[in-house]
Amino acid sequence: MNVVPKEKHTQSYHLSDIMKFLVPSLIGVFLFMVPVPYKGEMTIPVAILAKWVEGNFSSVIPTISVLFMFIATVGTIVAKIAYPSFIMNSSFLRRLFDVNGLFVVARIVGTILGAMTLWKIGPEWVWSENTGSLLLYSLIPILFSVFLFAGLFLPLLLDFGLLELCGALLTKVMRPVFKLPGRSSIDCIASWLGDGTIGVLLTNKQYEDGFYTKREAAVIGTTFSVVSITFSIVVITYMKLEHMFGAYYFTIVVAGLVAAIIMPRIPPLSKKPDTYYHEHHAPVDETVPAGYTPFQWGLKQATEVAQRNSDMGKLLKNGVQTVIDMWLGVLPVVMAIGTVALIIAETTSVFEWLGKPFVPILTLLQVPEASAAAQTMVVGFADMFLPAIIGSGIESEFTRFVIACVSVTQLIYMSEVGGLLLASKLPITFKDLVVIFLLRTLITLPIIVFIAHLIF
């Protein structure tokens, strides 16, 4: 039988077509994914811009943020009670203010807590430096600044073909290993090298645009949205182990990758449906047509996407709307969830009691001072820095090393990424976050302890 060879596809591209894809994409990669030195530390350019805004406007950002929370709450109440035509007939305003009941409550609570903290009204445990003030004066300014530049510049990473090229090239890696589409590699890298909040925003945008199913979006948002390298340095320094940063970050990467392979294959993530945000979204076809190599097909798709998105005015408008959406939609929810979680951590023994089951586990794993370390295994659910604060007084370097690694690989922190996930459109519930947090802890803890035993 004669075998007819597959016809190879050849196509030439005009330099202008390639440049429309290449230039914006490379700028996006530089802004979000290339670590650069800045004031003695490594960070990404977008974070530098955000820090500049945060540093120069730190005195007014908390007040502006509370004002945005107030606008979000009033607009939501008006939309729910009066159904005004100027909101209901505008797709942008309706998406902004016509939210479900849980977000209505979260916006109201977040605005009240924000105002109480700003003007120091009510009991001190609401607005103290370890509760409301930690959110309003430390975290909110960071989010406010990151949202500004992420919203404006994310289109460079998303809308000029880079994801299409990576999707064609990396599907054979991402699908079997992480059960994710190839284009998600950009989300994952941006999260690991950049910042978890940027990863969540990027994933949420891709999910709303119909490129990820509910399951894929949930996996990416809860599995790859790690804290930045900068914060990792802060944690290890606070633990007085900065001389071990190389071993520390190696341990984080190994434990994080193992968790990223396991988590998509077990509930609750494996139970998320492979359906899309909008019912009319068709499944994304990742098949490379006959006659194309993966690179040729990816380049073809990339140049076509870049040509469709050449209207810079429209992109700027969408970017501004994204910034406003994040400021009004996310800030009050993060303020509500983060403050409540910190109040529970600071004023009750809930996390201390929740940590009790980890005492026998840590003892079995031969971790010194297991009783003292147990609380740090769960308190990170409230805020990512609490394990370092509580664990810094532990005498054993081995135990401090384990706590530092676990606190970073847990990923779900209600004062930041957790609150952001719940405030986004991603199909994640509070119950999901609790289960994912505990599972990640149970998966990464033995790996971290094993590596620590090899190091010490």
ZALUMNU-226277 format. One record per residue (C-alpha): residue number from 0; chain; x, z, y. Coordinates in Angstrom, 2 decimals. Layout:
N
 rovex kolkol      xx      zz      yy
   NUM      A       X       Z       Y
...
This chain:
456
 rovex kolkol      xx      zz      yy
     0      A    0.00    0.00    0.00
     1      A    1.34   -0.95    3.40
     2      A    1.60    1.84    5.91
     3      A    0.91    0.78    9.46
     4      A    3.18    2.70   11.82
     5      A    1.56    4.57   14.66
     6      A    1.83    2.73   17.92
     7      A    3.95    4.67   20.36
     8      A    2.49    5.05   23.80
     9      A    4.63    4.11   26.74
    10      A    3.61    4.56   30.32
    11      A    5.55    4.51   33.52
    12      A    4.73    6.83   36.37
    13      A    5.24    6.23   40.03
    14      A    7.65    8.70   41.58
    15      A    4.95    9.71   44.08
    16      A    2.59   10.66   41.22
    17      A    5.22   12.83   39.57
    18      A    6.17   14.45   42.87
    19      A    2.51   15.39   43.55
    20      A    2.63   17.37   40.31
    21      A    6.23   18.55   40.39
    22      A    6.75   19.83   43.95
    23      A    3.71   22.18   44.22
    24      A    4.20   23.37   40.63
    25      A    7.87   24.21   41.17
    26      A    7.00   26.08   44.37
    27      A    4.35   28.02   42.40
    28      A    6.83   28.82   39.62
    29      A    9.35   30.05   42.19
    30      A    6.80   32.22   44.01
    31      A    5.27   33.84   40.92
    32      A    7.78   33.62   38.09
    33      A   11.38   33.61   39.34
    34      A   12.92   37.09   39.79
    35      A   15.15   37.26   42.86
    36      A   17.29   40.11   44.24
    37      A   15.71   42.03   47.10
    38      A   17.03   45.26   48.57
    39      A   18.95   46.14   45.44
    40      A   16.20   45.31   42.94
    41      A   14.83   42.26   41.13
    42      A   11.35   41.10   42.07
    43      A    9.36   37.90   42.60
    44      A    8.96   36.16   46.00
    45      A    5.21   36.83   46.18
    46      A    5.91   40.54   45.73
    47      A    8.47   40.36   48.55
    48      A    5.87   38.82   50.86
    49      A    3.36   41.46   49.80
    50      A    5.87   44.23   50.45
    51      A    6.54   42.81   53.92
    52      A    2.82   42.97   54.77
    53      A    2.50   46.39   53.19
    54      A    5.54   47.73   55.06
    55      A    4.58   46.35   58.46
    56      A    0.87   47.13   58.34
    57      A    0.78   50.25   56.15
    58      A   -0.80   52.29   58.95
    59      A   -3.87   50.05   59.22
    60      A   -4.35   48.63   55.70
    61      A   -6.18   51.74   54.37
    62      A   -8.65   51.58   57.29
    63      A   -9.14   47.81   56.88
    64      A   -9.62   48.29   53.13
    65      A  -12.34   50.90   53.64
    66      A  -14.00   48.51   56.12
    67      A  -14.01   45.79   53.45
    68      A  -15.46   48.28   50.95
    69      A  -18.21   49.06   53.46
    70      A  -18.95   45.35   53.98
    71      A  -19.06   44.79   50.21
    72      A  -21.47   47.71   49.69
    73      A  -23.79   46.84   52.58
    74      A  -23.83   43.16   51.60
    75      A  -24.61   44.08   47.99
    76      A  -27.45   46.43   48.96
    77      A  -28.94   43.82   51.32
    78      A  -28.68   41.11   48.63
    79      A  -30.37   43.34   46.04
    80      A  -33.17   44.56   48.30
    81      A  -33.96   41.75   50.76
    82      A  -32.68   38.60   48.96
    83      A  -31.81   36.91   52.29
    84      A  -31.62   33.11   52.14
    85      A  -28.19   32.92   53.78
    86      A  -26.79   34.86   50.80
    87      A  -28.94   33.53   47.98
    88      A  -28.51   29.87   49.02
    89      A  -24.73   30.14   49.30
    90      A  -22.87   29.96   45.97
    91      A  -19.92   31.85   47.46
    92      A  -21.91   34.67   49.12
    93      A  -24.23   35.01   46.14
    94      A  -21.28   35.36   43.77
    95      A  -19.81   37.89   46.17
    96      A  -22.83   40.15   46.73
    97      A  -25.41   39.47   43.97
    98      A  -23.63   41.53   41.29
    99      A  -24.99   43.50   38.34
   100      A  -26.03   47.16   38.45
   101      A  -22.72   48.62   37.27
   102      A  -20.82   46.94   40.09
   103      A  -23.45   48.01   42.62
   104      A  -22.85   51.64   41.65
   105      A  -19.07   51.18   41.57
   106      A  -19.05   49.63   45.06
   107      A  -21.15   52.44   46.50
   108      A  -19.05   55.16   44.84
   109      A  -15.78   53.46   45.80
   110      A  -16.85   53.14   49.44
   111      A  -17.92   56.79   49.63
   112      A  -14.66   57.97   48.04
   113      A  -12.66   55.66   50.30
   114      A  -14.36   57.04   53.43
   115      A  -13.96   60.64   52.24
   116      A  -10.26   60.04   51.64
   117      A   -9.67   58.17   54.90
   118      A  -11.24   60.91   57.03
   119      A  -10.48   63.80   54.61
   120      A  -14.14   64.76   54.29
   121      A  -15.38   67.02   51.51
   122      A  -13.44   68.92   48.83
   123      A   -9.67   68.47   48.78
   124      A   -9.62   67.49   45.10
   125      A  -11.31   64.21   46.11
   126      A   -8.74   63.14   48.72
   127      A   -5.57   65.04   47.76
   128      A   -2.23   63.24   47.45
   129      A   -2.61   63.09   43.66
   130      A   -6.19   61.73   43.65
   131      A   -7.93   59.72   46.39
   132      A   -4.90   59.50   48.67
   133      A   -2.77   58.14   45.82
   134      A   -5.25   55.28   45.51
   135      A   -5.96   54.62   49.19
   136      A   -2.46   55.02   50.60
   137      A   -0.26   53.95   47.66
   138      A   -2.14   51.53   45.38
   139      A   -4.75   49.91   47.64
   140      A   -2.15   48.64   50.19
   141      A   -0.21   47.04   47.31
   142      A   -3.34   45.36   45.93
   143      A   -4.48   44.32   49.42
   144      A   -1.14   42.61   50.08
   145      A   -0.79   41.05   46.62
   146      A   -4.35   39.70   46.77
   147      A   -3.60   38.01   50.10
   148      A   -0.70   35.92   48.81
   149      A   -1.91   35.56   45.23
   150      A   -5.22   34.12   46.43
   151      A   -3.54   31.67   48.79
   152      A   -0.68   30.54   46.54
   153      A   -2.12   30.69   43.00
   154      A   -3.47   27.11   43.35
   155      A    0.14   25.91   43.38
   156      A    0.52   27.34   39.89
   157      A   -2.95   26.45   38.62
   158      A   -4.19   23.26   40.24
   159      A   -1.34   20.75   40.17
   160      A   -0.88   20.12   36.46
   161      A    1.64   22.74   35.34
   162      A   -0.85   24.37   32.96
   163      A   -1.76   21.00   31.44
   164      A    1.90   20.19   30.76
   165      A    2.60   23.62   29.27
   166      A   -0.61   23.43   27.27
   167      A    0.48   20.22   25.56
   168      A    4.01   21.50   24.92
   169      A    3.31   25.07   23.82
   170      A    0.02   24.97   21.90
   171      A    1.91   24.87   18.58
   172      A    3.58   28.16   19.54
   173      A    0.80   30.04   21.31
   174      A   -2.00   29.23   18.82
   175      A   -0.39   30.45   15.58
   176      A    1.47   33.40   17.11
   177      A   -0.96   34.78   19.69
   178      A   -4.19   32.83   18.89
   179      A   -4.20   31.51   22.46
   180      A   -4.15   28.05   24.07
   181      A   -0.83   26.62   25.18
   182      A   -1.70   26.78   28.87
   183      A   -1.92   30.58   28.61
   184      A    1.88   30.67   28.36
   185      A    2.00   30.49   32.17
   186      A   -0.33   33.51   32.47
   187      A    1.79   35.43   29.99
   188      A    5.11   34.63   31.65
   189      A    3.77   35.31   35.14
   190      A    2.50   38.69   33.95
   191      A    5.73   39.68   32.21
   192      A    8.11   38.54   34.95
   193      A    5.84   39.18   37.90
   194      A    3.14   41.78   37.94
   195      A    0.15   42.76   35.79
   196      A   -2.29   42.43   38.69
   197      A   -1.20   38.83   39.29
   198      A   -1.69   38.12   35.59
   199      A   -5.25   39.47   35.68
   200      A   -6.11   37.43   38.78
   201      A   -4.65   34.27   37.26
   202      A   -6.49   34.82   33.97
   203      A   -9.78   35.58   35.72
   204      A   -9.55   32.34   37.73
   205      A   -8.84   30.29   34.61
   206      A  -11.72   32.00   32.79
   207      A  -14.21   31.29   35.60
   208      A  -13.04   27.67   35.72
   209      A  -13.81   27.23   32.01
   210      A  -10.32   26.97   30.54
   211      A  -10.49   30.14   28.44
   212      A  -13.17   31.45   26.11
   213      A  -14.34   35.06   26.37
   214      A  -12.02   36.03   23.51
   215      A   -9.00   34.23   24.95
   216      A   -9.51   35.69   28.42
   217      A   -9.93   39.21   27.03
   218      A   -6.77   38.88   24.93
   219      A   -4.64   37.61   27.82
   220      A   -5.98   40.16   30.31
   221      A   -5.36   43.17   28.07
   222      A   -2.27   42.04   26.15
   223      A    0.06   40.41   28.65
   224      A   -0.75   42.06   31.99
   225      A    2.29   44.30   31.93
   226      A    3.68   46.32   34.80
   227      A    6.40   44.66   36.84
   228      A   10.11   44.98   36.11
   229      A   10.35   46.85   39.40
   230      A    7.93   49.54   38.26
   231      A    9.71   49.76   34.91
   232      A   12.87   50.62   36.83
   233      A   10.96   53.26   38.81
   234      A    9.76   54.89   35.56
   235      A   13.16   54.99   33.88
   236      A   14.79   56.28   37.08
   237      A   12.21   59.05   37.41
   238      A   13.00   60.00   33.82
   239      A   16.71   60.21   34.77
   240      A   17.59   57.58   32.19
   241      A   18.51   54.66   34.45
   242      A   21.82   54.29   32.60
   243      A   19.76   53.18   29.57
   244      A   17.75   50.43   31.30
   245      A   19.01   47.66   29.00
   246      A   17.98   49.48   25.82
   247      A   14.77   50.63   27.51
   248      A   13.60   47.15   28.51
   249      A   14.66   45.66   25.17
   250      A   12.46   48.28   23.46
   251      A    9.52   47.46   25.76
   252      A    9.81   43.73   25.03
   253      A    9.99   44.19   21.24
   254      A    7.09   46.67   21.10
   255      A    5.05   44.56   23.54
   256      A    5.49   41.36   21.52
   257      A    4.51   43.09   18.27
   258      A    1.37   44.45   19.94
   259      A    0.63   40.98   21.39
   260      A    0.72   39.50   17.88
   261      A   -1.43   42.22   16.28
   262      A   -4.06   42.97   18.96
   263      A   -5.80   39.53   18.98
   264      A   -6.30   39.83   15.22
   265      A   -8.16   43.16   15.21
   266      A  -11.32   44.47   16.91
   267      A  -12.41   44.71   19.64
   268      A  -10.54   41.58   20.79
   269      A  -11.05   39.63   17.57
   270      A  -14.82   40.20   17.86
   271      A  -15.13   38.61   21.30
   272      A  -17.04   35.31   21.08
   273      A  -15.32   31.97   21.59
   274      A  -17.86   30.97   24.21
   275      A  -17.26   30.20   27.87
   276      A  -18.12   31.86   31.18
   277      A  -20.66   29.12   31.93
   278      A  -22.67   27.64   29.07
   279      A  -22.07   24.08   30.31
   280      A  -18.30   24.40   29.95
   281      A  -17.11   22.20   27.08
   282      A  -14.35   23.45   24.75
   283      A  -10.89   22.49   25.95
   284      A   -9.45   19.79   23.67
   285      A   -5.80   20.58   22.91
   286      A   -5.31   17.61   20.57
   287      A   -2.49   15.25   21.47
   288      A   -3.87   11.69   21.03
   289      A   -2.18    9.29   18.63
   290      A    0.63    7.36   20.23
   291      A    1.60   10.15   22.63
   292      A    4.30   12.75   22.29
   293      A    3.27   16.23   23.51
   294      A    5.42   15.74   26.64
   295      A    3.94   12.31   27.43
   296      A    0.40   13.60   27.02
   297      A    1.11   16.71   29.08
   298      A    2.72   14.67   31.86
   299      A   -0.22   12.25   31.91
   300      A   -2.69   15.11   32.25
   301      A   -0.53   16.86   34.85
   302      A   -0.28   13.82   37.13
   303      A   -4.02   13.17   36.87
   304      A   -4.85   16.77   37.81
   305      A   -2.40   16.69   40.73
   306      A   -4.02   13.51   42.08
   307      A   -7.51   15.05   41.86
   308      A   -6.38   18.16   43.76
   309      A   -4.55   16.49   46.62
   310      A   -7.07   17.65   49.25
   311      A   -5.10   20.50   50.81
   312      A   -7.98   21.47   53.10
   313      A  -10.25   22.10   50.14
   314      A   -7.53   24.04   48.34
   315      A   -6.95   26.20   51.43
   316      A  -10.68   26.90   51.73
   317      A  -10.86   27.89   48.06
   318      A   -7.78   30.07   48.49
   319      A   -9.28   31.94   51.45
   320      A  -12.53   32.44   49.52
   321      A  -10.54   33.82   46.59
   322      A   -8.77   36.32   48.87
   323      A  -12.07   37.50   50.37
   324      A  -13.63   37.69   46.91
   325      A  -10.80   39.94   45.70
   326      A  -10.76   42.14   48.81
   327      A  -14.51   42.75   48.77
   328      A  -15.10   42.61   45.03
   329      A  -12.12   44.46   43.61
   330      A  -10.97   47.09   46.13
   331      A  -14.09   49.34   46.02
   332      A  -14.24   49.19   42.22
   333      A  -10.57   50.11   41.83
   334      A  -11.05   52.93   44.36
   335      A  -14.03   54.27   42.42
   336      A  -12.62   54.06   38.91
   337      A   -9.07   55.08   39.81
   338      A  -10.08   58.09   41.90
   339      A  -12.53   59.42   39.30
   340      A   -9.90   59.03   36.54
   341      A   -7.27   60.85   38.61
   342      A   -9.69   63.66   39.52
   343      A  -10.36   64.19   35.81
   344      A   -6.62   64.16   35.06
   345      A   -5.75   66.57   37.90
   346      A   -8.61   69.07   37.78
   347      A   -9.53   69.31   34.09
   348      A   -7.83   69.73   30.72
   349      A   -9.51   66.64   29.29
   350      A   -6.29   64.66   28.78
   351      A   -4.47   67.71   27.46
   352      A   -7.14   68.14   24.79
   353      A   -7.21   64.41   24.06
   354      A   -3.47   64.55   23.48
   355      A   -3.72   67.21   20.75
   356      A   -4.09   64.68   17.87
   357      A   -0.75   63.15   18.85
   358      A    1.16   66.38   18.13
   359      A    1.24   65.86   14.32
   360      A    1.97   62.16   14.79
   361      A    4.95   62.83   17.07
   362      A    6.12   65.60   14.74
   363      A    5.93   63.24   11.75
   364      A    7.96   60.67   13.71
   365      A   10.57   63.41   14.40
   366      A   10.13   63.33   18.18
   367      A   11.57   66.52   19.75
   368      A    9.24   68.67   21.90
   369      A    6.20   66.98   20.36
   370      A    3.70   69.44   21.89
   371      A    4.99   68.81   25.41
   372      A    5.00   65.02   24.88
   373      A    1.52   64.77   23.33
   374      A   -0.40   64.83   26.63
   375      A    1.70   61.97   28.01
   376      A    0.41   59.73   25.21
   377      A   -3.09   59.66   26.73
   378      A   -2.77   60.67   30.38
   379      A   -1.40   57.21   31.21
   380      A   -4.94   55.87   30.80
   381      A   -5.71   57.42   34.21
   382      A   -2.57   56.30   36.03
   383      A    0.61   54.58   34.87
   384      A    2.92   57.04   36.63
   385      A    1.37   60.26   35.28
   386      A    3.30   60.19   31.96
   387      A    6.58   59.98   33.90
   388      A    5.51   62.81   36.23
   389      A    4.50   65.09   33.35
   390      A    7.29   64.05   30.98
   391      A   10.20   64.19   33.45
   392      A   10.57   67.94   32.87
   393      A   11.12   67.56   29.11
   394      A   14.66   68.45   28.14
   395      A   15.17   65.95   25.29
   396      A   16.50   62.56   26.45
   397      A   15.15   61.06   23.24
   398      A   11.61   62.22   24.05
   399      A   11.82   61.14   27.69
   400      A   12.97   57.69   26.51
   401      A   10.00   57.41   24.14
   402      A    7.53   58.51   26.85
   403      A    8.99   56.01   29.35
   404      A    8.65   53.12   26.87
   405      A    5.15   54.07   25.69
   406      A    3.85   54.50   29.24
   407      A    4.79   50.90   30.09
   408      A    3.62   49.24   26.85
   409      A    0.16   50.87   26.95
   410      A   -0.79   48.42   29.76
   411      A   -4.29   49.82   30.47
   412      A   -4.21   52.06   33.56
   413      A   -7.52   52.81   35.23
   414      A   -5.89   53.27   38.64
   415      A   -4.61   49.68   38.57
   416      A   -4.94   47.08   35.79
   417      A   -7.86   48.87   34.08
   418      A   -9.88   49.05   37.28
   419      A   -8.94   45.47   38.10
   420      A  -10.09   44.25   34.67
   421      A  -13.46   45.98   35.05
   422      A  -13.84   44.61   38.58
   423      A  -13.07   41.05   37.45
   424      A  -15.36   38.62   35.64
   425      A  -13.41   39.05   32.40
   426      A  -15.55   40.11   29.39
   427      A  -14.06   43.61   29.14
   428      A  -16.02   46.88   29.01
   429      A  -14.83   50.42   29.62
   430      A  -15.25   51.13   25.90
   431      A  -13.02   48.12   25.13
   432      A  -10.32   49.48   27.42
   433      A  -10.37   52.91   25.77
   434      A  -10.08   51.42   22.27
   435      A   -7.40   48.90   23.31
   436      A   -5.39   51.64   25.03
   437      A   -5.43   53.84   21.92
   438      A   -4.66   50.95   19.57
   439      A   -1.74   49.79   21.69
   440      A   -0.39   53.34   21.72
   441      A   -0.67   53.69   17.94
   442      A    0.95   50.26   17.37
   443      A    3.83   50.57   19.82
   444      A    4.67   54.26   19.35
   445      A    6.24   53.97   15.84
   446      A    8.20   50.86   16.91
   447      A    9.53   52.60   20.01
   448      A   10.46   55.75   18.07
   449      A   12.20   53.67   15.36
   450      A   14.31   51.84   17.98
   451      A   14.99   55.13   19.76
   452      A   16.33   56.64   16.52
   453      A   18.72   53.66   16.24
   454      A   19.89   54.11   19.83
   455      A   20.35   57.90   20.02
